[in-house]
Amino acid sequence: MGFWLTLLVMVLVLAVIWRFLGSYMAEVYGGKVHWLAWLERPTYRLLAIDPAAEQSWKRYAMATIVFSAVAVLLVYAIQRLQGALPLNPQHLVGVSPWLALNTAVSFVTNTNWQNYVGESTMSYFTQMAALAVQQFVSAAVGVQIAIVLIRGFVRRESPTIGNFWVDLIRGVYYILLPISLVVTVIFVAQGAVQTLAGPARIHDVLNGVSQTIALGPVASMSVIKQLGTNGGGFFNANSAAPFENPTALINVLEIVLLLAIPLALTYTFGKMVGNIRQGLALLATMLILFGAILGVSMIAETGTNPALTAAGLSQQQQTGGNIQGKETRFGPAVSDLFVIASTETSTGSVDGSNDSYTAIGGAGLLAGMMMGEVSPGGDGSGLYTLLLFAIVAVFIGGLMVGRTPEYLGKKIQAREVKLASIGVLMMPITVLALTALAVAIPAGVSSVFNHGPHGFSEILYAFTSQANNNGSAFAGLDGNTTFYNLAGALAMLLGRFGIIIPVIAVAGSLAAKRYIPDTVGTMRSDKPIFVGLLLGTVVLVGGLTFLPAISLGPIAEGLLHHGVLFS
């Protein structure tokens, strides 16, 4: 399927999803959907949850932390004990301690960074009971945190913002599970593998060669890895593996899945605040950023590769674009669309090799993450991060016109601005500090397989990906070391909870405020001027913060490929 046809199909399908899934999610979190009450109510009774009881922001935040901490311990324990657990036809041993910790944090934080080869490290039980379960619940947590922030704008003088456990159960039962079940059937029908029978073993009698082909519960994990913007696949090759991504149709469907919930949440936002145009303003911001980054990366990847040109390949020999590291089934353009969509959400799945991208193409992959992954970002995380930027933007706008900033009828005061600033700056501070540490100590540089600017880019990309809970990587870095397992776990925790906790606090602060009606001097947040202000805030924070690091990595590498020497 060609690029333009893929893009057309995507736009049409996502437009329908935006309208109807967005509306449906507003109904789910508003408590108006009950078609799974026969499953929902027994779950509340089993867990001793009162669905009518709501929580303050502090109790909601504590529930989030406790649930995540218990999940990390559970996933860690399953990995360590997998050798004694069922559904292990390959008889795989327990995962080493530091790798198990990194992986547990990775899946609980919705990052899905994988310092291991999935098909030869994790048993079927670990893949399903530990990793896939977290792909559901971590995505649900992200969505409900965005909903909590929306409630903060909607509610008036309220001491509560919802119930963590109710939001979690409804998100999994009414949104993620039904969609995953239906789409998994499509994946299997198209040829994705779904079995518990163990690997296939083939013996070639003529050549005297035996081969073991890894199989497993692939299709079900592939669907939630995309729908939940998780990204962690069953196979090391991820969506480049034909058993995981068998056809052009599935390739397009995977892109649609990872964009579906982040985009639809803008409609949910508009519906819940009572003004769809507010959601359209956020959607426009997301799409402008997405289109700009995709355009730059597309030009780089469909043109000639400077490294191959320097190696002696003519322009005529590169007419297909930078095919290095790309699946020939999809080609450079569609592969670039896939990976840009994956890095601009918090998915991180790939259908090619990110490390083989040109210097400018690789910078495109970094750009979406460095601007906070808001274009459109992950399930929930994209929306709540963009709303933090919106709070900063209206504060800047208020300074320019000399009046107290307001957003959606709520005064934005010092507390909200400080909390939003913490949330916005947590990621870049984490990335730059850990990157600086890695390039300064032997334990950091010893894992880099490439020297010079590209080696620096690999380290920068690793921490940018982990702090943004993305999970994609440049392949030339050995991440399975004590240093990178621990530093990566720290980056993922700070990138997740260093933003979620301020978001919940902002929600609680806003919910307690009274509503302020718009006046003639109120800056309209559903107009193009607000979109421009929001875009400027996102680009300036991301661009100015990371420009020096980008200059040392992809920009320097691009200049070297074009003959510019540094002395």
Disulfide bonds with the S-S distance in Angstrom:
none
